[in-house]
Amino acid sequence: MAADEETARRLETRLSAGTMWVSLLLQHTARELLLDPKVRAQHERARTAYAERSARLMKEINAHGISTPAAYRPDGLNVWIDLDTQARPVVDALARRGWLVRPGDLFATGQADRQAIRVTTATLTEQRAREFATDLAAVLDHPYAA
């Protein structure tokens, strides 16, 4: 925003106590949760489940002949699929088939030209992974088809 120096200083002072400040109570709560063995075990179970879902999707994608990076590692809830074509038409074609994926350039900091899609696997079942891989393979063969 554009403002004179005094207004900018006042605005910065006002906002810094709200959006950048974390209360001591929240800091202590986060610390206790991070140290709690039950919470840590639950976190590890979630990490394992996310990795299994991602691996399931990658297995289906590979089974459809779609190449993936050799050094693939799960990235939380999301799988990145690098493309040999422009991402936007692939995203649009998948949307027409009922899939909501995001183009990678929205998330790839410093890699604006990276052609990839980001797929969230949070609730992905084996059947849905298979269906997605089938649709993705069809779209990659004909990205502009409905």
DSSP file with accessible surface (Angstrom, degrees, kcal/mol):
  #  RESIDUE AA STRUCTURE BP1 BP2  ACC     N-H-->O    O-->H-N    N-H-->O    O-->H-N    TCO  KAPPA ALPHA  PHI   PSI    X-CA   Y-CA   Z-CA
    1    1 A M              0   0  177      0, 0.0     2,-0.5     0, 0.0     7,-0.0   0.000 360.0 360.0 360.0 157.4    0.0    0.0    0.0
    2    2 A A        +     0   0  101      6,-0.0     2,-0.3     0, 0.0     0, 0.0  -0.862 360.0 142.5-104.9 131.8    1.0    3.6   -0.5
    3    3 A A        -     0   0   48     -2,-0.5     2,-0.0     4,-0.0     0, 0.0  -0.985  51.8 -90.6-158.8 160.6    1.0    5.9    2.5
    4    4 A D     >  -     0   0   94     -2,-0.3     4,-2.6     1,-0.1     5,-0.2  -0.271  51.2-100.1 -70.8 165.5    3.0    8.7    4.1
    5    5 A E  H  > S+     0   0  177      1,-0.2     4,-2.4     2,-0.2     5,-0.2   0.896 120.6  48.9 -58.5 -43.3    5.8    7.7    6.5
    6    6 A E  H  > S+     0   0   76      2,-0.2     4,-2.4     1,-0.2    -1,-0.2   0.930 113.0  46.7 -65.7 -44.4    3.8    8.4    9.7
    7    7 A T  H  > S+     0   0   60      1,-0.2     4,-2.7     2,-0.2     5,-0.2   0.924 112.3  50.9 -64.3 -41.9    0.7    6.4    8.5
    8    8 A A  H  X S+     0   0   43     -4,-2.6     4,-2.6     2,-0.2    -1,-0.2   0.917 110.5  49.4 -62.2 -41.8    2.9    3.5    7.4
    9    9 A R  H  X S+     0   0  124     -4,-2.4     4,-2.5    -5,-0.2    -2,-0.2   0.941 112.5  47.1 -63.4 -45.4    4.6    3.4   10.8
   10   10 A R  H  X S+     0   0  158     -4,-2.4     4,-2.5     1,-0.2    -2,-0.2   0.911 113.2  48.7 -62.9 -42.2    1.3    3.5   12.7
   11   11 A L  H  X S+     0   0   64     -4,-2.7     4,-2.7     2,-0.2     5,-0.3   0.924 111.3  49.6 -64.5 -44.0   -0.1    0.7   10.4
   12   12 A E  H  X S+     0   0  140     -4,-2.6     4,-2.3    -5,-0.2    -2,-0.2   0.928 112.1  48.3 -61.6 -43.1    3.0   -1.4   10.9
   13   13 A T  H  X S+     0   0   82     -4,-2.5     4,-0.9    -5,-0.2    -2,-0.2   0.930 113.3  48.0 -63.2 -42.3    2.8   -1.0   14.6
   14   14 A R  H  < S+     0   0  194     -4,-2.5     3,-0.3    -5,-0.2     4,-0.3   0.921 116.1  42.1 -65.9 -44.5   -0.9   -1.9   14.7
   15   15 A L  H >X>S+     0   0   88     -4,-2.7     4,-1.9     1,-0.2     3,-1.5   0.839 103.3  65.6 -75.2 -32.3   -0.5   -5.0   12.5
   16   16 A S  H 3<5S+     0   0   59     -4,-2.3     4,-0.3     1,-0.3     5,-0.2   0.821  98.7  53.7 -64.8 -27.6    2.6   -6.4   14.1
   17   17 A A  T 3<5S+     0   0   64     -4,-0.9    -1,-0.3    -3,-0.3    -2,-0.2   0.640 119.9  32.7 -80.4  -9.1    0.8   -7.0   17.4
   18   18 A G  T <45S+     0   0   51     -3,-1.5    -2,-0.2    -4,-0.3    -3,-0.1   0.844 124.9  27.5-110.8 -60.2   -1.9   -9.0   15.7
   19   19 A T  T  <5S+     0   0  111     -4,-1.9    -3,-0.2     1,-0.2    -2,-0.1   0.782 129.7  36.2 -82.1 -24.8   -0.8  -10.9   12.7
   20   20 A M  S   <S+     0   0  152     -5,-0.8     2,-0.4    -4,-0.3    -1,-0.2   0.603 100.1  87.5-101.5 -13.7    2.8  -11.5   13.6
   21   21 A W        -     0   0  164     -6,-0.3     2,-0.5    -5,-0.2    -4,-0.0  -0.696  56.7-162.3 -94.4 135.7    2.4  -11.9   17.3
   22   22 A V        -     0   0   74     -2,-0.4     5,-0.1     3,-0.0    -3,-0.0  -0.976  26.1-117.7-117.4 126.7    1.7  -15.3   18.9
   23   23 A S     >  -     0   0   27     -2,-0.5     4,-2.2     1,-0.1     5,-0.2  -0.181  16.9-121.1 -62.6 153.8    0.4  -15.3   22.4
   24   24 A L  H  > S+     0   0  109      1,-0.2     4,-2.7     2,-0.2     5,-0.2   0.881 113.9  57.9 -61.5 -37.0    2.4  -17.0   25.2
   25   25 A L  H  > S+     0   0  127      1,-0.2     4,-2.5     2,-0.2    -1,-0.2   0.936 107.7  45.8 -60.6 -45.6   -0.5  -19.3   25.9
   26   26 A L  H  > S+     0   0  104      2,-0.2     4,-2.7     1,-0.2    -1,-0.2   0.888 111.4  53.0 -65.8 -37.7   -0.4  -20.6   22.3
   27   27 A Q  H  X S+     0   0  105     -4,-2.2     4,-2.3     2,-0.2    -2,-0.2   0.940 111.8  44.8 -63.0 -44.7    3.3  -21.0   22.4
   28   28 A H  H  X S+     0   0   99     -4,-2.7     4,-2.5     2,-0.2    -2,-0.2   0.899 112.8  51.5 -66.5 -39.4    3.1  -23.1   25.6
   29   29 A T  H  X S+     0   0   65     -4,-2.5     4,-2.4    -5,-0.2    -2,-0.2   0.936 110.6  48.0 -62.8 -46.2    0.2  -25.1   24.2
   30   30 A A  H  X S+     0   0   48     -4,-2.7     4,-2.5     1,-0.2    -2,-0.2   0.925 111.4  51.4 -61.1 -42.3    2.2  -25.9   21.0
   31   31 A R  H  X S+     0   0  139     -4,-2.3     4,-1.6    -5,-0.2    -2,-0.2   0.936 110.4  47.8 -60.3 -47.5    5.2  -26.8   23.1
   32   32 A E  H  X S+     0   0  111     -4,-2.5     4,-1.3     1,-0.2    -1,-0.2   0.902 112.3  49.5 -63.6 -39.7    3.2  -29.2   25.2
   33   33 A L  H  < S+     0   0   88     -4,-2.4     3,-0.3     1,-0.2    -1,-0.2   0.907 109.7  51.1 -65.0 -41.3    1.6  -30.8   22.2
   34   34 A L  H  < S+     0   0  126     -4,-2.5    -1,-0.2     1,-0.2    -2,-0.2   0.800 114.6  43.8 -67.3 -27.1    4.9  -31.3   20.5
   35   35 A L  H  < S+     0   0   90     -4,-1.6    -1,-0.2    -5,-0.2    -2,-0.2   0.638  87.5 105.6 -91.7 -14.3    6.4  -33.0   23.6
   36   36 A D     X  -     0   0   61     -4,-1.3     4,-2.6    -3,-0.3     5,-0.2  -0.514  63.1-148.6 -72.2 121.5    3.3  -35.2   24.3
   37   37 A P  H  > S+     0   0  101      0, 0.0     4,-2.4     0, 0.0     5,-0.2   0.855  97.1  53.5 -60.5 -33.8    4.1  -38.8   23.4
   38   38 A K  H  > S+     0   0  171      2,-0.2     4,-2.2     1,-0.2     5,-0.2   0.912 110.8  45.7 -67.6 -41.3    0.5  -39.5   22.4
   39   39 A V  H  > S+     0   0   46      2,-0.2     4,-2.6     1,-0.2    -1,-0.2   0.920 112.4  51.2 -67.3 -41.0    0.4  -36.5   20.1
   40   40 A R  H  X S+     0   0  153     -4,-2.6     4,-2.2     1,-0.2    -2,-0.2   0.905 110.3  49.3 -62.9 -39.9    3.7  -37.5   18.6
   41   41 A A  H  X S+     0   0   42     -4,-2.4     4,-2.3     2,-0.2    -1,-0.2   0.911 111.3  49.1 -65.8 -40.8    2.4  -41.1   18.0
   42   42 A Q  H  X S+     0   0  121     -4,-2.2     4,-2.4     1,-0.2    -2,-0.2   0.909 110.2  51.6 -64.7 -39.9   -0.7  -39.7   16.4
   43   43 A H  H  X S+     0   0  107     -4,-2.6     4,-2.6     1,-0.2    -2,-0.2   0.911 109.4  50.0 -61.9 -42.0    1.4  -37.5   14.2
   44   44 A E  H  X S+     0   0   96     -4,-2.2     4,-2.4     2,-0.2    -1,-0.2   0.898 109.1  51.3 -66.4 -38.7    3.5  -40.5   13.1
   45   45 A R  H  X S+     0   0  154     -4,-2.3     4,-2.5     2,-0.2    -2,-0.2   0.914 111.3  48.4 -62.8 -41.7    0.4  -42.5   12.3
   46   46 A A  H  X S+     0   0   32     -4,-2.4     4,-2.7     2,-0.2     5,-0.2   0.932 109.9  51.7 -64.0 -43.5   -0.8  -39.6   10.1
   47   47 A R  H  X S+     0   0  133     -4,-2.6     4,-2.3     1,-0.2    -2,-0.2   0.923 111.3  47.9 -58.8 -43.3    2.6  -39.3    8.4
   48   48 A T  H  X S+     0   0   66     -4,-2.4     4,-2.4     2,-0.2    -1,-0.2   0.925 111.4  49.8 -64.5 -44.6    2.5  -43.0    7.6
   49   49 A A  H  X S+     0   0   25     -4,-2.5     4,-2.3     1,-0.2    -2,-0.2   0.920 111.4  48.8 -62.3 -42.8   -1.1  -42.8    6.3
   50   50 A Y  H  X S+     0   0   79     -4,-2.7     4,-2.5     1,-0.2    -1,-0.2   0.918 111.1  50.0 -63.5 -42.5   -0.2  -39.9    4.0
   51   51 A A  H  X S+     0   0   34     -4,-2.3     4,-2.7    -5,-0.2    -1,-0.2   0.903 109.8  51.3 -64.1 -38.5    2.9  -41.6    2.7
   52   52 A E  H  X S+     0   0  113     -4,-2.4     4,-2.3     2,-0.2    -1,-0.2   0.914 110.7  48.0 -64.8 -42.2    0.8  -44.8    1.9
   53   53 A R  H  X S+     0   0   67     -4,-2.3     4,-2.2     2,-0.2    -2,-0.2   0.917 113.0  48.1 -64.9 -42.5   -1.8  -42.7    0.0
   54   54 A S  H  X S+     0   0    0     -4,-2.5     4,-2.6     1,-0.2    -2,-0.2   0.927 112.1  48.9 -63.2 -44.0    0.9  -40.9   -1.9
   55   55 A A  H  X S+     0   0   53     -4,-2.7     4,-2.6     1,-0.2    -2,-0.2   0.889 108.5  54.7 -62.9 -38.5    2.7  -44.2   -2.7
   56   56 A R  H  X S+     0   0   72     -4,-2.3     4,-2.1     2,-0.2    -1,-0.2   0.929 110.3  45.9 -59.9 -45.9   -0.7  -45.7   -3.8
   57   57 A L  H  X S+     0   0    0     -4,-2.2     4,-2.7     1,-0.2    -2,-0.2   0.936 112.2  50.3 -64.6 -43.8   -1.2  -42.8   -6.3
   58   58 A M  H  X S+     0   0    9     -4,-2.6     4,-2.7     1,-0.2     5,-0.2   0.893 108.6  53.0 -63.1 -38.3    2.4  -43.1   -7.6
   59   59 A K  H  X S+     0   0  135     -4,-2.6     4,-2.2     2,-0.2    -1,-0.2   0.938 111.9  45.0 -61.1 -45.3    2.0  -46.8   -8.1
   60   60 A E  H  X S+     0   0   18     -4,-2.1     4,-1.0     2,-0.2    -2,-0.2   0.903 112.7  50.8 -66.6 -40.5   -1.2  -46.3  -10.2
   61   61 A I  H ><>S+     0   0    0     -4,-2.7     5,-2.0     1,-0.2     3,-0.7   0.941 111.9  47.0 -63.0 -45.9    0.3  -43.4  -12.2
   62   62 A N  H ><5S+     0   0   77     -4,-2.7     3,-1.9     1,-0.2    -1,-0.2   0.876 105.9  59.4 -63.4 -36.7    3.4  -45.6  -13.0
   63   63 A A  H 3<5S+     0   0   78     -4,-2.2    -1,-0.2     1,-0.3    -2,-0.2   0.765 102.9  54.0 -63.8 -23.7    1.1  -48.5  -14.0
   64   64 A H  T <<5S-     0   0   66     -4,-1.0    -1,-0.3    -3,-0.7    -2,-0.2   0.247 123.5-105.6 -94.1  11.7   -0.4  -46.2  -16.6
   65   65 A G  T < 5S+     0   0   69     -3,-1.9     2,-0.6     1,-0.3    -3,-0.2   0.662  72.9 142.8  78.2  14.6    3.0  -45.4  -18.1
   66   66 A I      < -     0   0   18     -5,-2.0    -1,-0.3    -6,-0.2    -2,-0.1  -0.805  48.0-131.9 -91.0 119.9    3.2  -41.9  -16.7
   67   67 A S        -     0   0   85     -2,-0.6    15,-0.1    -3,-0.1    -5,-0.0  -0.432  24.6-171.7 -75.6 146.2    6.8  -41.3  -15.7
   68   68 A T        -     0   0   33     -2,-0.1    13,-0.1    13,-0.1     4,-0.1  -0.902  38.8 -75.4-130.8 159.7    7.6  -39.8  -12.3
   69   69 A P    >   -     0   0   53      0, 0.0     3,-1.3     0, 0.0    -1,-0.0  -0.282  35.4-135.3 -57.4 138.9   10.8  -38.6  -10.7
   70   70 A A  T 3  S+     0   0  117      1,-0.3    -3,-0.0    -3,-0.0    -2,-0.0   0.839 105.0  52.3 -64.3 -32.1   13.2  -41.4   -9.7
   71   71 A A  T 3  S+     0   0   90      2,-0.0    -1,-0.3     0, 0.0     2,-0.0  -0.029  81.0 159.6 -96.0  33.7   13.9  -39.7   -6.4
   72   72 A Y    <   +     0   0   61     -3,-1.3    -4,-0.0    -4,-0.1    -2,-0.0  -0.304  12.9 177.3 -60.9 134.0   10.2  -39.3   -5.5
   73   73 A R        -     0   0  202    -19,-0.0    -2,-0.0    -2,-0.0    -1,-0.0  -0.997  36.4-100.5-134.0 141.7    9.5  -38.7   -1.8
   74   74 A P        -     0   0   64      0, 0.0     2,-0.3     0, 0.0     5,-0.1  -0.271  27.4-158.5 -59.1 146.5    6.1  -38.1   -0.3
   75   75 A D  B >   -A   78   0A  92      3,-1.0     3,-1.8     1,-0.3     2,-0.1  -0.659  45.7 -89.1-127.2  69.5    5.4  -34.5    0.5
   76   76 A G  T 3  S-     0   0   41     -2,-0.3    -1,-0.3     1,-0.3   -22,-0.2  -0.374 100.7 -11.7  65.6-126.3    2.7  -34.5    3.2
   77   77 A L  T 3  S+     0   0   62     -2,-0.1    44,-3.6    -3,-0.1    45,-0.4   0.504 122.8  76.1 -86.0  -4.7   -0.7  -34.5    1.7
   78   78 A N  E <   -AB  75 120A  28     -3,-1.8    -3,-1.0    42,-0.3     2,-0.4  -0.831  56.0-158.9-118.9 148.5    0.4  -33.6   -1.8
   79   79 A V  E     - B   0 119A   0     40,-2.9    40,-3.1    -2,-0.3     2,-0.5  -0.982  15.4-146.7-118.5 132.9    2.0  -35.4   -4.8
   80   80 A W  E     - B   0 118A  38     -2,-0.4     2,-0.6    38,-0.2    38,-0.2  -0.877  10.6-166.7 -98.7 130.0    3.7  -33.5   -7.5
   81   81 A I  E     - B   0 117A   0     36,-2.7    36,-2.1    -2,-0.5     2,-0.2  -0.957  12.8-144.9-119.4 109.8    3.5  -34.9  -11.0
   82   82 A D  E     - B   0 116A  63     -2,-0.6     2,-0.3    34,-0.2    34,-0.3  -0.496  18.6-151.8 -72.7 143.1    5.9  -33.3  -13.4
   83   83 A L        -     0   0   16     32,-3.1    32,-0.2    -2,-0.2     4,-0.1  -0.859  25.0-145.8-118.4 153.6    4.6  -33.0  -17.0
   84   84 A D  S    S+     0   0  162     -2,-0.3     2,-0.3     2,-0.1    32,-0.1   0.163  89.8  47.5 -95.7  13.9    6.1  -32.9  -20.4
   85   85 A T  S    S-     0   0   51     30,-0.1    -2,-0.2     1,-0.0     2,-0.1  -0.856 107.8 -61.3-142.6 174.5    3.4  -30.5  -21.5
   86   86 A Q     >  -     0   0  108     -2,-0.3     4,-0.8     1,-0.1    -2,-0.1  -0.392  41.6-144.0 -63.8 137.4    1.8  -27.3  -20.2
   87   87 A A  H  > S+     0   0    2      1,-0.2     4,-2.8     2,-0.2     3,-0.2   0.876  87.8  65.9 -73.6 -39.1    0.1  -27.8  -16.9
   88   88 A R  H  > S+     0   0  116      1,-0.2     4,-2.7     2,-0.2     5,-0.2   0.905 101.0  47.5 -57.9 -47.0   -3.0  -25.5  -17.3
   89   89 A P  H  > S+     0   0   19      0, 0.0     4,-2.5     0, 0.0    -1,-0.2   0.885 113.2  50.5 -61.8 -34.3   -4.6  -27.5  -20.1
   90   90 A V  H  X S+     0   0    0     -4,-0.8     4,-2.7    -3,-0.2     5,-0.2   0.934 110.5  48.9 -67.0 -44.5   -4.1  -30.7  -18.1
   91   91 A V  H  X S+     0   0   18     -4,-2.8     4,-2.2     1,-0.2    10,-0.2   0.935 113.6  47.1 -59.0 -46.0   -5.7  -29.0  -15.0
   92   92 A D  H  X S+     0   0   88     -4,-2.7     4,-2.0    -5,-0.2    -2,-0.2   0.913 112.3  48.9 -64.6 -42.8   -8.6  -27.8  -17.1
   93   93 A A  H  X S+     0   0    1     -4,-2.5     4,-0.8     1,-0.2    -1,-0.2   0.901 111.3  49.7 -65.8 -39.4   -9.1  -31.3  -18.8
   94   94 A L  H ><>S+     0   0    0     -4,-2.7     5,-2.8     1,-0.2     3,-0.6   0.891 107.6  55.1 -66.1 -36.3   -9.0  -33.0  -15.4
   95   95 A A  H ><5S+     0   0   52     -4,-2.2     3,-1.9     1,-0.3    -2,-0.2   0.903 102.8  55.5 -62.1 -39.5  -11.6  -30.5  -14.0
   96   96 A R  H 3<5S+     0   0  128     -4,-2.0    -1,-0.3     1,-0.3    -2,-0.2   0.762 107.5  50.8 -64.9 -21.3  -13.9  -31.4  -16.9
   97   97 A R  T <<5S-     0   0   92     -4,-0.8    -1,-0.3    -3,-0.6    -2,-0.2   0.321 129.8 -96.9 -95.4   3.5  -13.6  -35.0  -15.7
   98   98 A G  T < 5S+     0   0   63     -3,-1.9     2,-0.5     1,-0.3    -3,-0.2   0.555  83.7 125.1  96.8  10.1  -14.4  -34.1  -12.1
   99   99 A W      < -     0   0   29     -5,-2.8     2,-0.7    -6,-0.1    -1,-0.3  -0.876  45.6-154.7-107.0 133.4  -10.9  -33.8  -10.6
  100  100 A L        +     0   0  154     -2,-0.5     2,-0.3    -5,-0.1    -8,-0.1  -0.904  30.7 152.6-107.4 104.8   -9.7  -30.6   -8.9
  101  101 A V        -     0   0    7     -2,-0.7    18,-0.2   -10,-0.2    -6,-0.1  -0.858  35.5-126.6-122.8 164.8   -5.9  -30.4   -9.1
  102  102 A R  E     -C  118   0A 113     16,-2.0    16,-3.0    -2,-0.3     2,-0.2  -0.890  22.0-110.7-116.3 144.6   -3.7  -27.3   -9.0
  103  103 A P  E >   -C  117   0A   4      0, 0.0     3,-1.4     0, 0.0    14,-0.3  -0.491  27.3-129.9 -69.3 139.5   -1.0  -26.3  -11.5
  104  104 A G  G >> S+     0   0    0     12,-3.5     3,-2.2     1,-0.3     4,-1.7   0.771  98.1  74.6 -63.9 -27.1    2.4  -26.5   -9.9
  105  105 A D  G 34 S+     0   0   55     11,-0.4    -1,-0.3     1,-0.3     6,-0.1   0.746  87.0  64.5 -63.3 -18.0    3.5  -23.0  -10.8
  106  106 A L  G <4 S+     0   0   82     -3,-1.4    -1,-0.3     1,-0.2    -2,-0.2   0.723 117.8  24.8 -73.0 -18.6    1.2  -21.6   -8.1
  107  107 A F  T <4 S+     0   0   68     -3,-2.2     2,-1.4    -4,-0.2    -2,-0.2   0.523  93.8  98.0-121.8 -14.1    3.4  -23.4   -5.5
  108  108 A A    ><  -     0   0   12     -4,-1.7     3,-2.2     3,-0.2     6,-0.2  -0.638  64.1-151.5 -86.8  89.4    6.8  -23.8   -7.0
  109  109 A T  T 3  S+     0   0  137     -2,-1.4    -3,-0.1     1,-0.3    -2,-0.0  -0.375  80.4   5.3 -62.1 127.1    8.8  -20.9   -5.5
  110  110 A G  T 3  S+     0   0   84     -2,-0.1    -1,-0.3     1,-0.1     3,-0.1   0.541 116.1  84.9  77.1   4.5   11.5  -19.8   -7.9
  111  111 A Q    X   +     0   0   89     -3,-2.2     3,-2.5    -6,-0.1    -3,-0.2  -0.352  43.0 153.3-131.1  53.0   10.4  -22.3  -10.5
  112  112 A A  T 3  S+     0   0   80      1,-0.3    -1,-0.1    -5,-0.1    -7,-0.1   0.752  74.8  52.8 -57.9 -23.8    7.7  -20.4  -12.3
  113  113 A D  T 3  S+     0   0  133     -3,-0.1     2,-0.4     2,-0.1    -1,-0.3   0.406  77.4 124.8 -95.0   6.0    8.2  -22.4  -15.5
  114  114 A R    <   -     0   0   63     -3,-2.5     2,-0.9    -6,-0.2    -9,-0.3  -0.491  52.4-149.9 -68.5 121.6    7.9  -25.8  -13.8
  115  115 A Q        +     0   0   46     -2,-0.4   -32,-3.1   -32,-0.2     2,-0.3  -0.825  47.7 116.5 -96.6 102.4    5.2  -27.7  -15.6
  116  116 A A  E     -B   82   0A   0     -2,-0.9   -12,-3.5   -34,-0.3   -11,-0.4  -0.963  53.2-129.7-155.1 164.3    3.6  -29.9  -13.0
  117  117 A I  E     -BC  81 103A   0    -36,-2.1   -36,-2.7    -2,-0.3     2,-0.5  -0.936  15.2-140.1-121.1 150.5    0.4  -30.6  -11.2
  118  118 A R  E     -BC  80 102A  54    -16,-3.0   -16,-2.0    -2,-0.4     2,-0.5  -0.959  18.7-168.5-111.1 122.3   -0.1  -30.9   -7.4
  119  119 A V  E     -B   79   0A  11    -40,-3.1   -40,-2.9    -2,-0.5     2,-0.5  -0.948  14.4-140.5-115.4 126.6   -2.6  -33.6   -6.4
  120  120 A T  E     -B   78   0A  74     -2,-0.5   -42,-0.3   -42,-0.2     3,-0.2  -0.739  16.1-176.4 -87.9 130.3   -3.8  -33.8   -2.8
  121  121 A T    >   +     0   0    0    -44,-3.6     3,-1.5    -2,-0.5   -43,-0.1   0.153  40.2 124.6-111.4  18.0   -4.1  -37.3   -1.5
  122  122 A A  T 3  S+     0   0   30    -45,-0.4    -1,-0.1     1,-0.3   -69,-0.1   0.823  91.5  15.0 -52.2 -40.1   -5.6  -36.7    1.9
  123  123 A T  T 3  S+     0   0  128     -3,-0.2     2,-0.3     2,-0.1    -1,-0.3   0.106  89.9 147.2-123.0  23.0   -8.6  -39.0    1.4
  124  124 A L    <   -     0   0   20     -3,-1.5     2,-0.2     4,-0.1   -68,-0.1  -0.432  28.3-162.7 -71.6 124.3   -7.5  -40.9   -1.6
  125  125 A T     >  -     0   0   69     -2,-0.3     4,-2.4     1,-0.1     5,-0.2  -0.540  34.2-105.5 -95.0 170.0   -8.7  -44.5   -1.7
  126  126 A E  H  > S+     0   0  100      1,-0.2     4,-2.1     2,-0.2     5,-0.2   0.925 121.7  49.4 -61.4 -43.4   -7.2  -47.3   -3.9
  127  127 A Q  H  > S+     0   0   97      1,-0.2     4,-2.5     2,-0.2    -1,-0.2   0.929 111.9  47.4 -62.4 -45.4  -10.2  -47.1   -6.3
  128  128 A R  H  > S+     0   0  109      1,-0.2     4,-2.8     2,-0.2    -1,-0.2   0.872 109.6  54.0 -66.7 -35.7  -10.0  -43.3   -6.6
  129  129 A A  H  X S+     0   0    0     -4,-2.4     4,-2.5     2,-0.2    -1,-0.2   0.928 110.1  47.5 -62.1 -42.7   -6.2  -43.5   -7.2
  130  130 A R  H  X S+     0   0   84     -4,-2.1     4,-2.2     2,-0.2    -2,-0.2   0.924 113.1  47.8 -64.2 -45.4   -6.9  -46.0  -10.0
  131  131 A E  H  X S+     0   0   65     -4,-2.5     4,-2.5     2,-0.2    -2,-0.2   0.912 112.4  49.2 -62.9 -42.7   -9.6  -43.8  -11.5
  132  132 A F  H  X S+     0   0    3     -4,-2.8     4,-3.3     2,-0.2     5,-0.2   0.938 110.5  49.6 -63.0 -46.5   -7.5  -40.7  -11.3
  133  133 A A  H  X S+     0   0    0     -4,-2.5     4,-2.5     1,-0.2    -1,-0.2   0.899 111.0  50.5 -60.6 -39.3   -4.5  -42.4  -13.0
  134  134 A T  H  X S+     0   0   66     -4,-2.2     4,-2.1     2,-0.2    -1,-0.2   0.940 114.0  44.0 -63.0 -46.8   -6.7  -43.6  -15.8
  135  135 A D  H  X S+     0   0   36     -4,-2.5     4,-2.7     2,-0.2    -2,-0.2   0.901 112.5  52.2 -66.2 -40.3   -8.1  -40.1  -16.3
  136  136 A L  H  X S+     0   0    0     -4,-3.3     4,-2.8     2,-0.2     5,-0.2   0.934 109.0  50.2 -62.3 -43.1   -4.7  -38.5  -16.1
  137  137 A A  H  X S+     0   0   17     -4,-2.5     4,-1.6    -5,-0.2    -1,-0.2   0.923 112.2  47.8 -60.8 -42.3   -3.3  -40.9  -18.7
  138  138 A A  H  X S+     0   0   32     -4,-2.1     4,-1.7     1,-0.2    -1,-0.2   0.916 112.5  48.9 -64.9 -41.4   -6.3  -40.1  -21.0
  139  139 A V  H  < S+     0   0    1     -4,-2.7    -2,-0.2     1,-0.2    -1,-0.2   0.906 108.1  53.2 -66.3 -40.9   -5.8  -36.4  -20.5
  140  140 A L  H  < S+     0   0   50     -4,-2.8    -1,-0.2     1,-0.2    -2,-0.2   0.836 109.3  50.1 -66.5 -27.9   -2.1  -36.5  -21.2
  141  141 A D  H  < S+     0   0  118     -4,-1.6    -1,-0.2     1,-0.2    -2,-0.2   0.850 134.9  10.2 -72.9 -35.5   -2.8  -38.3  -24.5
  142  142 A H    ><  +     0   0  130     -4,-1.7     3,-1.6    -5,-0.1    -1,-0.2  -0.579  69.8 172.3-144.5  74.8   -5.4  -35.6  -25.4
  143  143 A P  T 3  S+     0   0   19      0, 0.0   -50,-0.2     0, 0.0    -3,-0.1   0.735  80.3  50.8 -63.7 -21.0   -5.2  -32.6  -23.0
  144  144 A Y  T 3  S+     0   0  176     -5,-0.1     2,-0.1   -52,-0.1    -5,-0.1   0.479  88.3 102.0 -97.5  -0.3   -7.6  -30.5  -25.1
  145  145 A A    <         0   0   47     -3,-1.6    -3,-0.1    -6,-0.2     0, 0.0  -0.477 360.0 360.0 -80.1 154.0  -10.4  -33.1  -25.3
  146  146 A A              0   0   98     -2,-0.1    -1,-0.1   -50,-0.0   -53,-0.1  -0.271 360.0 360.0 -74.5 360.0  -13.4  -32.9  -23.1
